[in-house]
Amino acid sequence: MGVLNPNKNLRTPLCDLLQCEYPILQAGMGGVARAELAAAVSEAGAYGYLGVAGESAERIAAEIEAVRARTERPFGINLVPAATDPALLDEELAACIECGVHSICFFWDVDRAAVERARAAGCRVLYQVGSVESALQAEAAGADAIIAQGVEAGGHVHGTLPTFVLLQQIGCAVSVPVVASGGIANGAGLVAAMALGGVGIHCGTAFLATREAFAHAYHKERIVAAVSGDTVHTDAFAIGWPPQSPVRVLHNSVTRALGDRLHGYGPDDHGREVIGDDAGEPVYRFSTESPLRTTNGELEVMALYAGEGAALIDSIPSAGDRVREMVTAAHDCLDGLRGR
Ligand SMILES: Cc1cc2nc3c(=O)[nH]c(=O)nc-3n(C[C@H](O)[C@H](O)[C@H](O)COP(=O)(O)O)c2cc1C
């Protein structure tokens, strides 16, 4: 039976919504998830997102064109309304609509007007949230699916509950499909999410550690080297986002120097000490910018975003191979559960 349709057991309503083969979403990571990564992920049968929050309309249009030159498969755009100047958000949304984007994945506080505008233009909308309350707001605004982000997640973290607790709570509260996000790095995590009622997974760190990601090689290598307990939740990396926007990063000399005082910071609590540059622009100590291929300077003290699943990652394959290894592992996990 399985020979006729080897993907049968992994197909979920998320695949129908996003027209992808596997219910695996690559998170739209700012700076890191550019055309090369999103295209490679979608081309492999999963679903890629461009991480373009805070970018100009021209830049967004150019990235969309670059993905379309690499793959005919659908992909989406990630935007963060609460961390974007309203005038710029307006231009970003206009660019997405003008380009006819397939889906938008929004994050952080729910922006009802943004959801309604995208939906009115025929765009599918997913909203990544960190609480049941936000999930209900996103559903009421018209989101097609909710992404439940747990506290294990890498990058900015909006919630406080573990991924698999929040996934179930949101699953009980809303009637649209729910995707699990945070700390999931392999196919067994996908099966676990599906067992708990999730329709798929949304992964950042696992795709940051791939060849196509635009992250600096140092960041990728630090993720491969990470072991349990190497990530930390802090709001010290504050320059560039609203106050009290915590992140999960790999421990470094900055977080260690803070000791137990990891929370309670905002963008104005830090001076502006230049520790490097990215494509000619200064990078400050305590900035939310993570090191990219184009970044020079003191890489070790920058925000090295990583979810708790970093401890499960031990290689830097192509993004397509990362998708294939997740799918194979998910099938192996299902076979194991059946006692084969
Ligand atoms: C390097 C990095 C950058 C991120 N940037 C964004 C972003 O720009 N927009 C967004 O919605 N989420 C961003 N996130 C968070 C992801 O959407 C997602 O919640 C997270 O990666 C899931 O946890 P995981 O990293 O353990 O898979 C980022 C995550 C990482 C690791």
The ligand as an SDF file (V2000), in Angstrom:
LIG
                    3D

 31 33  0  0  0  0  0  0  0  0999 V2000
   18.0140   33.0160   13.0220 C   0  0  0  0  0  0  0  0  0  0  0  0
   16.5460   33.1420   13.2740 C   0  0  0  0  0  0  0  0  0  0  0  0
   15.8840   34.2690   12.7970 C   0  0  0  0  0  0  0  0  0  0  0  0
   14.5070   34.3870   12.9670 C   0  0  0  0  0  0  0  0  0  0  0  0
   13.8740   35.4660   12.4060 N   0  0  0  0  0  0  0  0  0  0  0  0
   12.5240   35.4940   12.3950 C   0  0  0  0  0  0  0  0  0  0  0  0
   11.8280   36.4920   11.6500 C   0  0  0  0  0  0  0  0  0  0  0  0
   12.4320   37.3600   11.0100 O   0  0  0  0  0  0  0  0  0  0  0  0
   10.4800   36.4400   11.6320 N   0  0  0  0  0  0  0  0  0  0  0  0
    9.7710   35.4560   12.2970 C   0  0  0  0  0  0  0  0  0  0  0  0
    8.5450   35.4250   12.2000 O   0  0  0  0  0  0  0  0  0  0  0  0
   10.4060   34.5370   13.0530 N   0  0  0  0  0  0  0  0  0  0  0  0
   11.7590   34.5160   13.0880 C   0  0  0  0  0  0  0  0  0  0  0  0
   12.4000   33.5350   13.8060 N   0  0  0  0  0  0  0  0  0  0  0  0
   11.6080   32.5920   14.6440 C   0  0  0  0  0  0  0  0  0  0  0  0
   10.9960   31.4950   13.7810 C   0  0  0  0  0  0  0  0  0  0  0  0
    9.8550   31.9790   13.1220 O   0  0  0  0  0  0  0  0  0  0  0  0
   10.5540   30.2630   14.5970 C   0  0  0  0  0  0  0  0  0  0  0  0
    9.6660   30.6500   15.6010 O   0  0  0  0  0  0  0  0  0  0  0  0
   11.6860   29.5060   15.2530 C   0  0  0  0  0  0  0  0  0  0  0  0
   12.7940   29.3900   14.4140 O   0  0  0  0  0  0  0  0  0  0  0  0
   11.2000   28.1060   15.6450 C   0  0  0  0  0  0  0  0  0  0  0  0
   12.0960   27.4980   16.5270 O   0  0  0  0  0  0  0  0  0  0  0  0
   13.3580   26.6230   16.0590 P   0  0  0  0  0  0  0  0  0  0  0  0
   14.4010   27.6240   15.6600 O   0  0  0  0  0  0  0  0  0  0  0  0
   13.7130   25.8710   17.2750 O   0  0  0  0  0  0  0  0  0  0  0  0
   12.9420   25.7660   14.8990 O   0  0  0  0  0  0  0  0  0  0  0  0
   13.7800   33.3900   13.6680 C   0  0  0  0  0  0  0  0  0  0  0  0
   14.4610   32.2710   14.1550 C   0  0  0  0  0  0  0  0  0  0  0  0
   15.8180   32.1330   13.9590 C   0  0  0  0  0  0  0  0  0  0  0  0
   16.5050   30.8890   14.4700 C   0  0  0  0  0  0  0  0  0  0  0  0
  1  2  1  0
  2  3  1  0
  2 30  2  0
  3  4  2  0
  4  5  1  0
  4 28  1  0
  5  6  2  0
  6  7  1  0
  6 13  1  0
  7  8  2  0
  7  9  1  0
  9 10  1  0
 10 11  2  0
 10 12  1  0
 12 13  2  0
 13 14  1  0
 14 15  1  0
 14 28  1  0
 15 16  1  0
 16 17  1  0
 16 18  1  0
 18 19  1  0
 18 20  1  0
 20 21  1  0
 20 22  1  0
 22 23  1  0
 23 24  1  0
 24 25  2  0
 24 26  1  0
 24 27  1  0
 28 29  2  0
 29 30  1  0
 30 31  1  0
M  END
$$$$
